[in-house]
Amino acid sequence: MDANSTAPDSGSEATAEAARELIELLEVLWERGKDMVSPAPVSASQLRVLYCLDRDDGINLRTLGQVLGSAPPSVSRLCDRLEALGFVRRQPSQVSRRELELRLTSRGRAYLRDLRSQRQEALLEVIAAMPPSARSALLRGLTSFQEAVDDAGTLPRRPVAVKGARSA
């Protein structure tokens, strides 16, 4: 058996290290963008909830907990705080009277829209300084990375709702 067949090659390791460094830089840009959007303090965990609800508006606490990989009490507290900020509302489900749906409010949607706009502006400043060939290579690389993540199934996906099924 070839010793290199199971170990990552040096190109993969260098790519992973470069990706990690890029993610760290993006985290700095993201935080800067978040501070510019709203005086309301939104934690990283709360922001993940907002992203999930933006993608899957109307999910219940149990499904949100599964997507986030968090325990129901933690998810409930996150939603309590977001509801207090006016970013999320709970409403009775149209499918089951026993469950509540979580929905973004117009204020929550506006917050995400402004946050994404600030972050995109920060990225555009950097990308504009890159030569066209590097921008094209970045786009190809990011597209391939997204496809690999999708193919690997490493990110949780929302379970398909079955009409008439009950959940907490």
Secondary structure, 3 states (H helix, E strand, C coil): CCCCCCCCCHHHHHHHHHHHHHHHHHHHHHHHHHHHHCCCCCCHHHHHHHHHHHHCCCCCHHHHHHHHCCCHHHHHHHHHHHHHHCCEEEEECCCCCCCEEEEECHHHHHHHHHHHHHHHHHHHHHHHCCCHHHHHHHHHHHHHHHHHHHHHCCCCCCCCCCCCCCCC
